Amino acid sequence: MFRTALFLLALTLAVGAGAADEVTFVAANGDTVWLTDPVVILGSRVPAALPGLTRSVSVTGLDADAPVRSTAELLATQPAVEVNQRGQYGTQADLSVRGSTFEQVQVLLDGWDVGDAQTGHHTLDLPLGLADVSRLEVLRGHGSALYGANAFGGVVNVIPRTPSDRPGGALTLGGGDFETRIARLRLESGAGSALGMNGKAWVSGAWFRTDGDRPDTDAENGSLSLRALGDTRWGELELLSGYSRREFGALDFYAPYPSFEKTETAFTGFKLRAALSEAVVMEQRLSGRRHRDRFTLFRDDPDIYFNDHVTRRAATETRLLIEAGYGLAVAVGIEGMYEDIRSDGIRGGVAGPALGDHERRRASGSLEFSGRHAPWRGSLGARLDGWSIAEPSLSR
């Protein structure tokens, strides 16, 4: 029986002085900065230009000269964000925003939820490399009214690069001490017409390995990803798909033993965005994610303690964005999600269940109002989650 749980009914009101709505640019150091193009950001379900935000959100682009080697290291440069890295090049990393635990940070990939049902240790197992990232959006503070329970401490949205209008590609090779090797390849299709639509895409692969600076700190990571954008008579289409594999020595990760771990992540997301009228925009999302985590406590003797966890998730989301006039915008969302975990292990040479086999389903509805009437701006949001395994509860 599907039991309804009023998991979160959150209210957020932010008011501040701002420029009049008709102002579309600012002048800085003699340059004109235009503000007319809306930027969809995670601080609100309602699209807003950056000057109109009422939440604490930072947007960070990937500087080619930035001294970072992974998405986790780029996140570590953000205020109020703590990244606890286990292993090199972001092999495994835990996030904390404003003192939260790593289970209280929601990670999104271009708006798709890529959280893991097993553990928050794997929320940054992204199926794309650092070179494929365009920018990071970090919402510092609670975002549960918009994104669910895991957004209690904050939200991180990883935005992949937009495909180029011109065909081309790039190859990067590198190396260093401890047998460190790096290779990246990126191919751009360029803009063109096919199958009755105008589109463009990129395919990217990345590989890294190192022996580490001491025993059982070796790592080998690889990823292969694709992003395609298209314009059709039905609307704007996006396809994002990727696969990553990580193998690494896990010395002192969870216990003072020479451990070893392998993880695999596969993700596919599809989005259709269409204008139903001049005032109403519909966005439909579908996604699927599969993650596998194999952990050996003693690397040379896996029969003492071994875990094999497989998690799967399928999700759908329908969102309506409505311009109601008089400076008022409304976002209405309906979500459905299924996820399960299959977990086996070995204890002292005896095979059996580890975490066991579990599944759960969720249905959610969200509503947000955003008002802008100079000099005031404000937002009001609420979310209702129903879980198949939860007792009814109310959080405020």
URUR-V197712 format. One line per field, one symbol per residue. ss: DSSP state (H for helix, E for strand, L for the rest). A space follows every 10 residues. Layout:
ss=???
//
This chain:
ss=LLLLLLLLLL LLLLLEELLL LLLLEEEELL EEEELLLLEL LLLLLLLELH HHLLLLEEEE ELLLLLLLLL HHHHHLLLLL EEEEEELLLL LEEEEEELLL LHHHEEEEEL LEELLLLLLH HHLLLLLLLH HHEEEEEEEE LLLHHHHLHH HLLEEEEEEE LLLLLLLEEE EEEEEELLLE EEEEEEEELL LEEELLEEEE EEEEEEEEEE LLLLLLLLEE EEEEEEEEEE ELLLLEEEEE EEEEEEEEEL LLLLLLLLLE EEEEEEEEEE EEEEELLLLE EEEEEEEEEE EEEEEELLLL LLLLEEEEEE EEEEEEEEEE EEEEELLEEE EEEEEEEEEE EEEEEEELLE EEEEEEEEEE EEEEEEEEEE EEELLEEEEE EEEEEEELLL LLLLLL
//
